[in-house]
């Protein structure tokens, strides 16, 4: 299945037979069956072997550290670690932005952390995506989380100066969407499908084209793109266009999360090496940051139109 998030465009998350290409993968793929067969052959004739087998079943299950394989629990811990880094640098970006360094003329905030975070995060994301097929480098992913924190902190502080309380509202909404999506996925009520993913990809391409056109119109000061958000500031039957598109984008981001969760689950089933948990955490961070920024913009458009 073609996935939206390029972070998961890796055989570890897609090919069920990929485990055999990892170091020790072939043995890992066959060891369960070999052990069960050998135990069955000895079951009726060797009491000592049966005792050892019972001891194995009584022992606690091996985790990611013992097996050096990707697990859901280990991927969750890695995701939490990346968001911890993001929160720390977001605080730096917030303070830096409100400090007024390299401020916009007439404004009381700095756009430098916002710009540094966005540019640095984009470059690192491209490097991580294009090099992950050969090797996963956690250090680059840590650096990406740090730059994303600067971006999130900077843009959040900027919006907060315009609409007080908007960051709390956007954060609460983002956590709600992520929580509901995760709960529905864990319960099995929401799953990725080929048909839905094709529709999603078409919508994503359309949204990307619209965004590029909107930015171009804003840069050239085209009258139709007037307003802080360009075409998104316009209204359709009294409803801000940004609100209509924003709701659709939030739905797309939620489905992107479903694809991310599904990819991590597939990686675990494929027996991917433990280091790929960092790549899964990176993919989730990309989606969640995108979701947060879109929700932040939706709330700003709604509050700005009142």
Secondary structure, DSSP 8 states (H G I E B T S, - for coil): ---S-GGG-SHHHH-TTGGGGSTTHHHHHHHHHHHHHHHHHHTTT-HHHHHHHHHHHHS----HHHH-B--HHHHHHHHHHHHHHHHHHHHHHHHHHHTTTTB-TT-SSB-HHHHHHHHHHHHHHHHHHHHTTT---HHHHHHHHHHHHHHHHHHHHHHHHHSTTHHHHHHHHHHHHHHHHHHHHHHTS----HHHHHHHHHHHHHHHHHHHHHHHHHHTT-GGG-STTGGGGSEETTEEHHHHHHHHHHHHHHHHHHHHHHHHHHHHHTT-BTTHHHHHHHHHHHHHHHHHHHHHHHHHHHHHT-
